[in-house]
């Protein structure tokens, strides 16, 4: 899709493209730098369609995690 981008960077770029603000929890400076570089990735509408075409809805199973 976007040459040289990692799956994590594409995921962050997708999140931003959809109008959300991701919460970053990097525990190494390299991870933080990689996440910041994801902001330079500009996904097109066609890119988003490709990403979303891979999604398959699944049944939500309520667990006992307190919610």
Buried (B, 14 or more C-beta within 10 A) or exposed (E): EBEEBEEEBBBBBBBBBEEEEBEEEEEEEEEEEBBEBBEEBEBEEEBBEEBEEEEEEEEEEEEEEEE
